[in-house]
Amino acid sequence: MERIKATYYIETPYELEKAAQVLAGEQSSGTFVEIPGETEELKSRFAARVESITPLETVTEPAIPGASSPNGKYQRASIEVSWSVENFGYNLPVLISTLQGNLYEITQFTGLKLMDIEFPASYGQMFRGPKFGIQGCRELTKVYDRPLIGTIIKPSIGLSPEQTAELVKTLAEAGIDFVKDDELLSSSANSLFARRVDAVMKVINDYADKTGKKVMYAFNVSAGIDEMQRNYEKIVSAGGTCAMVSLNSVGISAANKICDFGELAIHGHRNGWGMMNRHPLLGIEFPAYQKLWRLAGVDQIHVNGIQNKFWESDDSVVKSIESCLEPMFGGFSVLPVVSSGQWGGQAPETYRRTKTVDLLYMAGGGIMAHPDGPTGGVRALHQAWEGAVAGLSVEETAQKYPEFGKSVVKFGKK
């Protein structure tokens, strides 16, 4: 029988083998005491197995609250645990409950993070994965051989549908490829969802009729599942190509259902990510996280950005981008979305570290606050990536391109 393997980074005051066995037992057939019915035959079929333990450093202070150490030492390790697919079949919520459930509360651990997941081949057959992915999003936007350049509607909330549409018109004429609602906006008092879709899509469709270029707009459909479906259908009927889902807010089942409709590219926003990842010894690491959402069918997923405005390191961002570009089951393509305090100045370092243009490169303030307005901001981002791919430095690119030069003056010291 096929098995799923998970890798964890743990810290414990107990012997590593004992702590690992507690995790395996709690997350499969066992509990804190032996119970009638937990036969050897049952355990051989359904119990989780500890596949390997790799000891790491020892520390004298616990990472998070848990059992106290009798000798003042806490051992860290990388452990691999596996489960039979029989335990949960192809039920994603139960799979997540198994891999990330009560184990975070087990007192034997003073630190625990899910680092990666290995899925058997049958998961690639049972789940369709992203319908569009990198190539599909390129075909929808007609953008090839460079990153998709995108932005977020700012102010995040408060603009009317008509004001939003006017901004989208300006952005389209400036050469934007992608625009999205902010995650704070779905259907507000002065910007009802259906009205905003009608206003924005009229601009986008008119521009496409004139030029042949259809800007991708990710409308935020996040809501209860029935409302999400109505919102989705509204986008389809208006001629849209993309819907945005706040992944951690709606949950994997709702996202999976929306993805399975298959008519729109799904932009996966990971807001709330910090509470899952910010602590180095608690939560889930991005390589594991993104695999779950690829199974659900998300076509685009946020990865933060180089020199971002949040807490995440550049090394972590690069690892996230690389994990998205690594194929699953020979496919399951997902487009990394680079965002968070981005402007063209980070493009050279992003390209140097990743050597890829298979990105959706997003700038909010970096476009909207450009000295020449959104038009100058969009042009500056195009110029930044032209310079980055050509191997130019920020200074060399600024000398070559006037709009990017103004970006350096405006944002360079930030």
C-alpha positions, 0 to 999 in steps of 0.5 A, a space after each residue: 500500500 502506498 504511503 505519504 511521508 512527512 519531514 518535521 523539524 522538532 525540538 524535545 527534552 526527551 529521547 528523540 526516538 521516544 518523542 518521534 514514536 509519540 508523534 507517530 502514535 498520536 497521529 494514527 492509531 494510538 493515544 496516551 495509553 494502550 487501549 483495547 482493540 489496538 492489535 498488532 494487526 491493526 497497527 501494522 496496517 494503520 499505524 504511522 511509522 518513524 522512517 528516520 531520525 537525524 539528530 541536529 543541535 542541542 539548545 538550553 532554552 525551549 523554542 516554545 512552551 512544553 515539557 521541561 527538560 530534567 537536564 536543561 537540554 533540548 535536542 533538535 532533529 529532523 524526523 521522517 514519518 510515514 502513513 498508509 494512504 488507507 488512513 485518509 484516502 484522497 481526503 485533503 482535510 483529513 490528510 491535513 489533520 493527520 499531518 498538522 493536527 494535534 501534534 502541535 499540542 503534544 507536550 513532548 515537543 518544544 518545537 515542531 514544524 512540517 518541512 516537506 511532504 512526499 506524495 505517492 504517484 496515485 495522488 497525481 492521478 486522483 487530483 487534477 492539480 492546477 488547470 492553468 498554471 504557468 503556461 495557461 496564465 501566459 496564454 490568457 495574458 499573451 505574455 511570454 519570455 518575461 515576468 507578468 507585471 501586476 499590481 494591486 488596487 490601492 487604496 485597498 478598500 474605499 474606491 467605488 466600482 467606477 473609480 476602480 474601473 478608471 484606474 484599471 483603464 489607466 493601468 491597461 493603457 500603460 501596459 499592465 498584465 495583471 491587476 487584483 483586488 486587495 484581499 481586504 475587499 470582496 463586496 464592501 458597502 460602496 463597491 458591491 462585487 457584481 457592480 465592480 465586476 461589471 465596471 472593471 470588465 467593461 474597461 478590460 473587454 473594451 481594451 481587448 477589443 481595441 488591442 487584442 490584449 486582455 488584462 487579467 483581473 483577479 476578483 476576490 471571490 472569498 466568502 462562504 462557499 455558495 457566495 463564492 460560487 455565485 461570485 465565480 459565475 459572475 466573473 465568467 459571465 462578464 468575460 473575466 479570466 481570474 478569481 482570487 481566493 484567500 486560501 487560509 481564510 476559506 480553507 482547502 475544501 472551498 478552494 478545491 471546489 472553486 478550482 475544480 470549476 476550471 473556467 478561471 485561473 485561480 490566484 491563491 493569496 496566502 494572507 495569514 501566512 505569518 501565523 503558520 510560518 514566522 516562528 522557526 520551530 512552529 507551523 509549516 514550511 512553504 515547500 510543504 504548504 504549496 504542495 497542498 494547494 497545488 493538489 487543490 488546483 491553485 494556479 498562482 500562489 504568493 511567495 513574498 519577494 526579495 527585500 520585502 517589507 515583511 519579516 521573511 528573509 531573501 533565502 526563504 523567498 528564493 526557496 519558496 520560488 524554487 519549490 513552486 517551479 519544481 514539478 509535482 508528478 511531472 506537472 502541476 505547474 503553479 505560477 509564483 507571485 512575487 509581492 510585498 514592498 516590491 518595485 523595480 529595484 529588486 528585479 536584478 537581485 530576484 533574477 540573479 538569485 532565481 534565474 527565472 522569468 516564470 513569475 508574476 511580479 507584483 508592485 502596489 505602491 511601487 506602481 501607484 506612487 511612481 512620480 509619473 503616476 501608475 503609467 510611469 510605474 508600469 513602464 518602470 517595472 517593464 524596464 527593470 526586468 529588461 535590465 535585470 535579464 540583460 545583466 544590468 545593475 540598478 544603476 545601469 538600468 536607471 541610466 538607460 531608462 528614465 521611468 525606472 530612474 525616477 523609481 530609484 529616486 523615489 523608492 531607492 532609499 526605502 
